[in-house]
Structure formats: C-alpha cells, structure tokens
C-alpha cells in the first residue's frame, strides 16, 4: 500500500465551485492533495484518518480582507454615526497594546477556524509581530500587513513618517514571511492618509520582495473625492500614474469605479475583493461586469467590527444585494448564481492570497486546505442540491473540521491548535473589564 499523512474517507467532496462528487476519499501527503477518488482507503495507509460520513468536504474559505486589530470592536460599530473611521476605529486602534493584539489575534483565529475560514488577508494594524506569532501557532494560512499612514494629525501612538512606516513592514517581512503558513504584504492603509513618498516606498519594497501590496480603494465617495481634490484624478488613475498597479496589487472594496478605472484594474491584472455587509452602508459594486471582464474578485468580512468573521453570512448578503441591484432591474434572477459566489470565496480568495492554481480546489497537486461541513442536520438535510444548500443554509456553526496544509486544525468542532476555553475566558474577562472602565 502507498503511504499518506491523512486520509478523509467516504465524504461528499466539492471539487470546485460547480462540481461535487459523492462518497469519495481524499489522500493527503506533504501538505498537498495526492488523490480524490472512491476506494482510496484500500490503496493508501494513512497516519491519520478523518471519517467523512454525512459530511461534505470542500476547499477552505478565504477572507480576502479583515482587520485583526478591530476584533475587540465587535458590537461597537453598528448604528454608530458616521464617520466611524475617525470617530471609533482610529481612536481604538491608537490604544492597542501587544496584549490587546495577542487577544485580538487569538479570538480572530478561533473564530475563523470554527467558521471555516482557512485563509485570510489582514489589512494591517499595529503590534503585528504579536498577531503573527498567534497566527503561526494557529496553523491558519494568512497574509499580514502593518498599518501604514504618514499624514499629519494622527494620534501620537501611531504617528510615523514614510520611512518608519516602511521599516515596520520590512521588519515584519523579515521575521514572518514564509514562516509556517504566513506571508507578509505591504499596505497603503488609506490613500488619503498616505503621501506620494509613502506610496512610492511601499510599492518599491513590495516589488523588491516579490510580495503583494494592498490598499483600501474606492470604498466611499469621501475617499474618492479626497484623491480627486489632492491629485486631480481618481484613486486607480493616481496609482497608475505612480506606477503601482500590477498583478501584485490587491484593491480592497473597489466599489465606486469608473469605466476607465475598471479597464486599468483589468489591464494591470489587479485583484479586488468586496466585503458585502460592510459595503452595504457605502455602495454596491458592479461585480457582474468585473467578472465578465476577467477581473479576480474575492470576498471579505472587513473584520469582526463589521458583523463578525463568517464568510457564510457574507455570501448570503452578497447574493441578495446582487439580485436586488443588478438582477431585478435587468430581469435576471441568476445574475449571481451559487457557483459564482462560491468561486469568489474560493478561487477569488486564492488569487488575493497569491495562490492561484494552489488553493480553491480539491484536486491532486493543490495545497490541502479543506473544511468539512456536517450535513446531517435538520436545516441541511434533506436537500435536492447540495451546492445550493451550501450557499443558502450553511452557517459558521456547521463547520466540523478544518485541514490547512495537510494539518488538522479542527476535528469534529474541537480546535486542536488553540486553547479555546482559555481564549473565551480571556475574552470574557476583557469584556467585563471594559464594561467597568
């Protein structure tokens, strides 16, 4: 018999966003999928076996845009008056400490594992070395950034010039890029808060290190207008002038785009992502056109402060918004079918992580990032179409298992790489102490 590290036996398997096979096995070795077929249990001897009965295994979800540094803001943003960035989020992030970031990362990692998010992209915050150490232990696959802004008037605790901002990411890159399942991206936190010098340095250092550069882009009109006033052109046109755009650029949100900006995104190979729950308070993207243009689009949560880290919620919201804005006016109820949304959460997320052709499918040669869904539940069984049911009915609590890079992070809802009881205790303690202060 052949040897493998892990064998998943007798599961339904979502091979990709539109193809499902029933009652097959998955053999995994050295962090990658060896084979997906019936009867592999007779051909492989495994060090570890997961029982796939009544479960559906699929590629792990990828959160293409989240904020570890805002994990402790859950419940404090909804219904807050605009502008929450300057009134709530920026003041909170300026009070972060290494201890708060460790708790934030522990709570975020735990929430992602238990909701099926195997990969993530952090948009940047502070004390990121502390967060990175937690994520390395968790086993999750992720990309981390430092928050980089150099505008005048920021709180003293986070104020920095362009050179210092880039130095911090350089240090994070040297310490954690390629460590475990982690990468480090460079970041432009908000274009209105970044000088031309900072834009140049961030892009240069990302190119030199062959990694991605990410930025919040075209999220709301105030941001777009700020660049128009400062530069006389729109955000993507400005970055084109600065020679920033390319296949290593990730534009988070990318909601309010002109035809010219869409063409720039397409022609330069830019990756984008939408965060449906958060975005609904700002604008609705023209995602059908972006996809028709061949632009890779992922989905993100925008962090726990914007409704938690469940991509299952985001997919449901996204389907509804696309139908009412783009489907109903054009009498097209299939404007955003289930397989398209799943493709965004899987292969669109893989592109945002710089893992095209490596993640997002359960096929031989792909990295073994998988999640199992417990389908033996009243709200999931019976079903006439399991792919549709994934989108319509599955919630975070239905995720039973997670494998990342061939390593089992969660088995039958028990997290193996983190101390869930301790993290919840410390989270409750933080909540109680905050309420008293």
N, C-alpha and C positions, 0 to 999 in steps of 0.2 A: 504493500500500500504506500501511496505517497503521503508525505508529511505536510501538515499545515499548522499554523498557530491557532486559528479559530475557525470553527465550522458552525454556521447557522443552519439548522435543519428544519425542513418541512414548512417553510414560510411562503406566503404570498409576497412577491417582490415587485416593486415599482422600478422597472429598469431605467426608465427616463420619464419625463413628464407626461408622456402619452402611451406608454407601453407597460402592461402589467402581466406577470406570469404567476401562475398559482402552483403551490406545493413544490417548490424547488429548494435547493440547498445553495449556500454561498460559502466558498472556501477562501480563506484569507491567510496570507503569509507576508512577513516583512512589510507590514503596513499597507499592502495593496491587495486588491481582489484577484484571486487566481482563476476562479471559475464560478459560473452561475448556471446551475443545471439540476435536473432531477437525478437522484441516485448518487450524489457525490459522497454521501456518508459511507457507501461501500467502497469508494476509491481512495478516500483520504482518512488518515489517522490524525486527529486533532489534539492539541494540548488543552484546548478549552472548547466547550460546546454550548451554544445557546439554542433552546427549544423554540422553534418558530411557529408552533401550532397556534392557530387562531390569531396570529399576528401578521401584520403587513410591514415588511422592511422596505426602506426607501433611502435615497441619499439624505444626508443630514442637511437641514436648512441652514442658510447663510444670512445673517443680519448684516446688510451692506452699509449700515450707518447707525451707530449707537453711541452713547456717552456714558462711560463708566463713572465719570465724575459727577453725574447727576442722579445716580442710583438712589441716594438718600433724599432726593426731592420728590419721591413718589407721593402723589396726593396733594402737592402744594402748588401745582401749576394750573390744573383745570379750573376754569371760571375766573382765574386771575385776570386783572385788567391789563391790556397792552401797555407798554411793550414788555413782555415777560423777560426778554433777554437782559435788558438794563435794570429792570425792577426786581427780578427774582434770581435768574440764573447766574448772571455775572457776579452779583454780590455774594451768592452762595459759594461759587467756585473760588472766590478770593479768600474764603475762610477754610478751605481744605487743608488738611494736615496729612502726614504719612499714615497716621492711624485711621483717619476717615477714608483714605483711599484704599487701604487694605480691606476695611469692612465693605466699602462700595464694591470692590472687585470680587470679594468672596460672595456677596449677595447676588451680584450680577452673574457670576459664573454658575452659581447654584440655580438661579432662575433659568438661565439659558439651557443648562443640561436637562433640567426637568421639563422644559418645554420643547425640546427637540432642535435647538439651535446649536449646531456643531461647529460653525464658523462665524466669525464676527469681524467687523471693522470698527474700531474705536476712533471717533472723530478728533480726539485729543483733549487732554486736561492737564493736571499738574501732579507732581509726585508719581509719574507714570512708571518709574522703576518699581515702586511698591506694588502697583497694579500688575505689572508684568510678572513679578515673582509669583503672585497668586495664580495668574492665568497659566503660567508654566506648570505649576503643580496640578491644576485642574485637568490638564490634558486637552483642553479645547484648542481649536485652530483659530488663530486670530492675527489681526494686524493692528498695531498700536501707534499712536502719534502723541507728540506733545502739542498742547495748545500754543499756537504761535501768533502773536499780535504785537505790534510795536507802536500803536497810536498813543498819543499823549492823553493823560487824564484817567488811565486805568488805575484801579486800586493798587496801592504801593506793593502789596504782597505778590502781585502778578505782573507788575510793570517790568518791561525789559526793552532793550533795543534790538535791532535786527540781528546783530552778531551773537548776542546772548541767546536769542530765540533759536537760532540755527544750532548753536553749540549744544543746547539741551537735547535736541533731537539727534545730533551726532553722537552724543554720549549714550542715549537710549539705544541707538542703532548698534553701536559697538558692543553693548552689553547683552542685547537680546535678539537681534536679527538672526534668524536661523537657529535659535535656541529652542529646543522642543518643537512645538508646532507654531511658533510665533514668528511674525515678521514685524518690521518697523516701517511705517510710511512717514513721509514728510507732509506737512499740513500748512494750509493757509486758513486760519480759523474763520475769518470773515474778511472779504476783500476790502470792505470799508475801513477795517482796522489794521490793514497791512500796507506798509509803504512800498513804493516801487523797489527799493533796495531789498526789502524782505522777500518780495515776490521773486526777484532775481536769484537771491541766495538759496531759497528753498528749492526752486526748480533746478538750479545747478547741482546742489548736493544730492537731490533725488536721482538725477541723471548719472552722476558720478558713481552712485552706489547701486545703480540698476534696480531701483525700487519705485514705488508709486508716490505720487503727490496728490493729495486730496484737498478739497475746499467745499465750503457751503456755497452753492451757486443759485442765483435767480430764484430765491426762496420766497421773497415778498417784494412788493413794489418799492418800499422804502430802501431796501438794499440795492435794487437795480438803479433807482434814481440817484442814490449816493454816488455810484460809479459814473453815471451819466454826467453828473454835475462836476465831478473831480477830473474825469478823463475825456469827457465829450463823446463817449461811446459806451455801449452796453458791456456787461461783465465778460462774456465769452469773447467779444471783439477785443476787449482790453487784454485778455490773456493771450490772444492770438498775436497782438502787437508785441507783447512781452516774450513771445516765442516759448510759451509754457505748454500749450496744448499738444497732446500726443497720446499714444496708446498707454502711457503710464500715468494718465491723469484721470481721477475719479471726481466727478461733479455731483456732490450730494444735492438732492432735491431736484434741481433743474426743472422748475415748474413753469416759469414765465419766459418762454423762449420765442424769439422772432424766427422767421424762416431762415434768415442769414445765420443766426446762432445755431439752429438745427443743422444747417449744412456744415458749419465749422465742426460741430460735435461729430458728425458722420465722417467728414473728410479726414479728420485728425485721429480717428479711432478712439475717441474719448469714451469712457464708461460712465454711466449715470445710475442713480438709484432714487426711488421715491419712498417716502415714509407716509403712508396713507392717513393714519389717524392724525398725526401732527400736521400734515399738509392741508387737511380739510379746513383748517382755520385760516389758510392763506391763499391757496389757488389750486386748481385742478390741472394736472399736466395733460398734454396731448400724447399720451402713451401709445395709442394705436398708430399714430403717424411715426413716432420714434421707432417703433418696432418694424414698421413697414420699410423704414429707411435702413434697417440693419444695425441700429444702434443697440448695444448691450445694455439692458435695463435690469437692475436688481431691486430688491425690496428691503427696507429697513424699518426699525421701530422708532428711531430718533431718541432712544433711551427710555428708561423707566419713568421719567417725569412726564412722558407723553403717552401714558396708558399701559406701561409695562413692556416686557420684552417678548411677548408672544407674537410670532410671525403668523400663527393661525388666525389671530384676530385681524392682523394687517391684511391678510389675503381676502378675508370676508368683506372687510370695509372697502378694499380696493375694487373688488368685483361690483359692489353696489354703486360706488361712485362712478366707475366707468360706464355702467349701464345707464344711470340717470343722466349723465352729462353727454356721453358720446353715443350710447346705444339708442335711447328713447327718441331723441330728435332725428336720428337717421333711420329709425325703424329697424334697428339691427340688434335683437336681443342677444346675439352671440358675439358682440363686439369684443368681449374679453373672456373667452372660454376657459374652463378649468385648466386645461393642459397649458395654456399660455401663461396663466398666473403661476402655476407650479414651475414652469420653465424659468420664469423670472426669479423665483425664490431659490431655485437650484442652480441652473447654469448661468443666469444673470448674476447671482451671488458669487459663483465661481470666478467669473470674469472680474468682478470687483476685488476679489482676493488675489487676482493674478494667477489663477489656477485653471484657466481654460484648458479643456481636454484632460484635466487631472481630477476634477471634482464635478459633482452634479449628476452622475450616472452610476448605476450598479452594473458595471461591465468589467471584464477582465482587463487588467492593467491600470484601472483607476485607483486612486487612493481610497482606502477602506474607511470612509466617513459615512456611517449608516445610523439610522434610527429605526426602532421598532414601535409600531402602533398596536395597542391592544384592541382588536376589532371585536372581541367577544363581549360587547356591552350593548344595552338596550338602545342607546342613541346611535349606534353604528351598525347594528345587525338586527334585521336583515337589510341588505341593500342590493339594488339592481345594477349599480355601477360604483365600484369601489373608488375609482379616481374622482368621480364627482363627490362622493361621500367624504373623501379626504378634505376637499375644499369647503364643503357645506357644513359638515358636522363635527369634524375632529377638533378638539381643543388641546391646550397645553397639557392638561392632566391625563390625556390618553396616551402620551408617550411613555413606553415601558422600558426601553433600552436605548443606549447610545454607545456607538463604537467610533472612535476617532483615530485614524492612522493605525487601525487594527487593534487598538487597546480598548477594552471595555470600560467605559466611564460610568455607566449606569446599567444595572441589571434588575429587571422586574421592579422598577421605581426606586431601587436603593442605589444612591450615589456612592461610588467606590473610591473616588479620588479626593473628596472633600468631606469634612465633618459637618453634615447637615444640621445636626442637633445643636452643635456649638455655634454655628453661624446664625441660626434662628434665635438662639439665646442672646447673642451679642446684638443682633438687630433689634430685638425687643428692648434690650437694655438701652440702646441708643435712642429708641423712640420714646421711652419713658423719661430719660434724662432730658431730651429735647423738649418734651411737653412741660417739664417743670421749670425750664430756664426761660 
